[in-house]
Amino acid sequence: MPDKTVSLQPGLSASVSLHWLALHLAAGQRGELQPMVSITNGACAATVEIYETVGGATQVTLPQPDRSLPGVTPQLGALGLAFGQTVRLNVVAWPPDPCAGTLQFLDKDGIPEPPPDKPVNLQAGQAAFLDLPAAVLGLTAGQRTEVQPVVMLAVSDSVSVCQATVEVFATATGRTRAVLIPQPPPD
Amino acid sequence: MIRRFVRGILLLVTGVLMVSATQVFAQLTDFGAIGIGEGQTLELNVVAWPPDRATRRSAFATATAYRGRCPTRR
């Protein structure tokens, strides 16, 4: 994967890009990545974008996330899912801590959706996900429903830090259409 | 006496390693997992902060995009 070291004066910026073709995947397949910036000296503001390789039109932007707090459940809220789409709940164990918990989807009334809960027990740097395709909910063309992705941290003696993201992508092409990052915990 | 000395050295080395690891991870920005599909490109941007040039401080950043479920981090 591309790895770029830059030395910037204040106000200057730099980027590193990764094309889907570089992943050598079959048509319609999707690749999951973990974009990271490690700062050696000074301070940087980081963002991530997903754009159309042909034409360069930006489709998704992500601000720099806050570091997940140890033992605090990520607050993800709700988001909509339409016919032909899949919603994916990702978690990454934020180094140097592990991530232990359960991934699940609830409907707008808080009732569990069909995919069974997925327990995860990840070491630092490892990732896992749970998918909910619209087809599983029986959505047809023009239909849409709201779902609540939920990460429940395991009750344990060890500290758990789960960095969560939620994506909505086109089931047929794997193209990402939206990304949701956790909201600050309510006061 | 020697055993106490060796134990002291080991504790010191362990402490230095733990502090080093904490510092490295404290300066890590991790976006979690994000996927791309056919015809898409993922771009990771960094801007040296602060954007005004009053503070002439350089920022050295290593921008990395990892594929898949990375078992380890640098």
Boltz contact constraints between the chains, C-beta under 6 A:
constraints:
  - contact:
      token1: [A, 1]
      token2: [B, 65]
      max_distance: 6.0
  - contact:
      token1: [A, 1]
      token2: [B, 66]
      max_distance: 6.0
  - contact:
      token1: [A, 1]
      token2: [B, 67]
      max_distance: 6.0
  - contact:
      token1: [A, 2]
      token2: [B, 65]
      max_distance: 6.0
  - contact:
      token1: [A, 3]
      token2: [B, 64]
      max_distance: 6.0
  - contact:
      token1: [A, 4]
      token2: [B, 63]
      max_distance: 6.0
  - contact:
      token1: [A, 5]
      token2: [B, 62]
      max_distance: 6.0
  - contact:
      token1: [A, 6]
      token2: [B, 61]
      max_distance: 6.0
  - contact:
      token1: [A, 7]
      token2: [B, 58]
      max_distance: 6.0
  - contact:
      token1: [A, 7]
      token2: [B, 60]
      max_distance: 6.0
  - contact:
      token1: [A, 8]
      token2: [B, 48]
      max_distance: 6.0
  - contact:
      token1: [A, 8]
      token2: [B, 59]
      max_distance: 6.0
  - contact:
      token1: [A, 10]
      token2: [B, 48]
      max_distance: 6.0
  - contact:
      token1: [A, 10]
      token2: [B, 50]
      max_distance: 6.0
  - contact:
      token1: [A, 10]
      token2: [B, 53]
      max_distance: 6.0
  - contact:
      token1: [A, 10]
      token2: [B, 55]
      max_distance: 6.0
  - contact:
      token1: [A, 11]
      token2: [B, 51]
      max_distance: 6.0
  - contact:
      token1: [A, 11]
      token2: [B, 53]
      max_distance: 6.0
  - contact:
      token1: [A, 12]
      token2: [B, 48]
      max_distance: 6.0
  - contact:
      token1: [A, 13]
      token2: [B, 47]
      max_distance: 6.0
  - contact:
      token1: [A, 14]
      token2: [B, 46]
      max_distance: 6.0
  - contact:
      token1: [A, 15]
      token2: [B, 43]
      max_distance: 6.0
  - contact:
      token1: [A, 15]
      token2: [B, 45]
      max_distance: 6.0
  - contact:
      token1: [A, 16]
      token2: [B, 44]
      max_distance: 6.0
  - contact:
      token1: [A, 16]
      token2: [B, 63]
      max_distance: 6.0
  - contact:
      token1: [A, 17]
      token2: [B, 41]
      max_distance: 6.0
  - contact:
      token1: [A, 17]
      token2: [B, 43]
      max_distance: 6.0
  - contact:
      token1: [A, 18]
      token2: [B, 42]
      max_distance: 6.0
  - contact:
      token1: [A, 18]
      token2: [B, 65]
      max_distance: 6.0
  - contact:
      token1: [A, 19]
      token2: [B, 41]
      max_distance: 6.0
  - contact:
      token1: [A, 20]
      token2: [B, 36]
      max_distance: 6.0
  - contact:
      token1: [A, 20]
      token2: [B, 38]
      max_distance: 6.0
  - contact:
      token1: [A, 20]
      token2: [B, 40]
      max_distance: 6.0
  - contact:
      token1: [A, 27]
      token2: [B, 38]
      max_distance: 6.0
  - contact:
      token1: [A, 30]
      token2: [B, 35]
      max_distance: 6.0
  - contact:
      token1: [A, 30]
      token2: [B, 37]
      max_distance: 6.0
  - contact:
      token1: [A, 31]
      token2: [B, 67]
      max_distance: 6.0
  - contact:
      token1: [A, 32]
      token2: [B, 33]
      max_distance: 6.0
  - contact:
      token1: [A, 32]
      token2: [B, 35]
      max_distance: 6.0
  - contact:
      token1: [A, 33]
      token2: [B, 34]
      max_distance: 6.0
  - contact:
      token1: [A, 33]
      token2: [B, 65]
      max_distance: 6.0
  - contact:
      token1: [A, 33]
      token2: [B, 66]
      max_distance: 6.0
  - contact:
      token1: [A, 33]
      token2: [B, 67]
      max_distance: 6.0
  - contact:
      token1: [A, 34]
      token2: [B, 33]
      max_distance: 6.0
  - contact:
      token1: [A, 34]
      token2: [B, 66]
      max_distance: 6.0
  - contact:
      token1: [A, 34]
      token2: [B, 70]
      max_distance: 6.0
  - contact:
      token1: [A, 35]
      token2: [B, 31]
      max_distance: 6.0
  - contact:
      token1: [A, 35]
      token2: [B, 44]
      max_distance: 6.0
  - contact:
      token1: [A, 35]
      token2: [B, 65]
      max_distance: 6.0
  - contact:
      token1: [A, 36]
      token2: [B, 30]
      max_distance: 6.0
  - contact:
      token1: [A, 36]
      token2: [B, 64]
      max_distance: 6.0
  - contact:
      token1: [A, 37]
      token2: [B, 29]
      max_distance: 6.0
  - contact:
      token1: [A, 37]
      token2: [B, 46]
      max_distance: 6.0
  - contact:
      token1: [A, 37]
      token2: [B, 61]
      max_distance: 6.0
  - contact:
      token1: [A, 37]
      token2: [B, 63]
      max_distance: 6.0
  - contact:
      token1: [A, 38]
      token2: [B, 28]
      max_distance: 6.0
  - contact:
      token1: [A, 38]
      token2: [B, 62]
      max_distance: 6.0
  - contact:
      token1: [A, 39]
      token2: [B, 27]
      max_distance: 6.0
  - contact:
      token1: [A, 39]
      token2: [B, 61]
      max_distance: 6.0
  - contact:
      token1: [A, 40]
      token2: [B, 60]
      max_distance: 6.0
  - contact:
      token1: [A, 41]
      token2: [B, 60]
      max_distance: 6.0
  - contact:
      token1: [A, 42]
      token2: [B, 57]
      max_distance: 6.0
  - contact:
      token1: [A, 42]
      token2: [B, 58]
      max_distance: 6.0
  - contact:
      token1: [A, 42]
      token2: [B, 59]
      max_distance: 6.0
  - contact:
      token1: [A, 43]
      token2: [B, 49]
      max_distance: 6.0
  - contact:
      token1: [A, 44]
      token2: [B, 46]
      max_distance: 6.0
  - contact:
      token1: [A, 44]
      token2: [B, 48]
      max_distance: 6.0
  - contact:
      token1: [A, 44]
      token2: [B, 49]
      max_distance: 6.0
  - contact:
      token1: [A, 44]
      token2: [B, 59]
      max_distance: 6.0
  - contact:
      token1: [A, 44]
      token2: [B, 61]
      max_distance: 6.0
  - contact:
      token1: [A, 45]
      token2: [B, 47]
      max_distance: 6.0
  - contact:
      token1: [A, 45]
      token2: [B, 49]
      max_distance: 6.0
  - contact:
      token1: [A, 46]
      token2: [B, 29]
      max_distance: 6.0
  - contact:
      token1: [A, 46]
      token2: [B, 46]
      max_distance: 6.0
  - contact:
      token1: [A, 47]
      token2: [B, 45]
      max_distance: 6.0
  - contact:
      token1: [A, 48]
      token2: [B, 31]
      max_distance: 6.0
  - contact:
      token1: [A, 48]
      token2: [B, 44]
      max_distance: 6.0
  - contact:
      token1: [A, 49]
      token2: [B, 43]
      max_distance: 6.0
  - contact:
      token1: [A, 50]
      token2: [B, 36]
      max_distance: 6.0
  - contact:
      token1: [A, 50]
      token2: [B, 40]
      max_distance: 6.0
  - contact:
      token1: [A, 50]
      token2: [B, 42]
      max_distance: 6.0
  - contact:
      token1: [A, 51]
      token2: [B, 41]
      max_distance: 6.0
  - contact:
      token1: [A, 53]
      token2: [B, 39]
      max_distance: 6.0
  - contact:
      token1: [A, 53]
      token2: [B, 41]
      max_distance: 6.0
  - contact:
      token1: [A, 64]
      token2: [B, 29]
      max_distance: 6.0
  - contact:
      token1: [A, 90]
      token2: [B, 32]
      max_distance: 6.0
  - contact:
      token1: [A, 90]
      token2: [B, 33]
      max_distance: 6.0
  - contact:
      token1: [A, 92]
      token2: [B, 32]
      max_distance: 6.0
  - contact:
      token1: [A, 92]
      token2: [B, 33]
      max_distance: 6.0
  - contact:
      token1: [A, 95]
      token2: [B, 25]
      max_distance: 6.0
  - contact:
      token1: [A, 95]
      token2: [B, 73]
      max_distance: 6.0
  - contact:
      token1: [A, 96]
      token2: [B, 21]
      max_distance: 6.0
  - contact:
      token1: [A, 96]
      token2: [B, 25]
      max_distance: 6.0
  - contact:
      token1: [A, 125]
      token2: [B, 70]
      max_distance: 6.0
  - contact:
      token1: [A, 125]
      token2: [B, 72]
      max_distance: 6.0
  - contact:
      token1: [A, 125]
      token2: [B, 73]
      max_distance: 6.0
  - contact:
      token1: [A, 126]
      token2: [B, 69]
      max_distance: 6.0
  - contact:
      token1: [A, 127]
      token2: [B, 33]
      max_distance: 6.0
  - contact:
      token1: [A, 127]
      token2: [B, 69]
      max_distance: 6.0
  - contact:
      token1: [A, 163]
      token2: [B, 30]
      max_distance: 6.0
  - contact:
      token1: [A, 163]
      token2: [B, 32]
      max_distance: 6.0
  - contact:
      token1: [A, 165]
      token2: [B, 32]
      max_distance: 6.0
  - contact:
      token1: [A, 165]
      token2: [B, 33]
      max_distance: 6.0
  - contact:
      token1: [A, 167]
      token2: [B, 35]
      max_distance: 6.0
  - contact:
      token1: [A, 173]
      token2: [B, 37]
      max_distance: 6.0
  - contact:
      token1: [A, 173]
      token2: [B, 38]
      max_distance: 6.0
  - contact:
      token1: [A, 174]
      token2: [B, 37]
      max_distance: 6.0
  - contact:
      token1: [A, 175]
      token2: [B, 37]
      max_distance: 6.0
  - contact:
      token1: [A, 175]
      token2: [B, 40]
      max_distance: 6.0
  - contact:
      token1: [A, 176]
      token2: [B, 35]
      max_distance: 6.0
  - contact:
      token1: [A, 176]
      token2: [B, 36]
      max_distance: 6.0
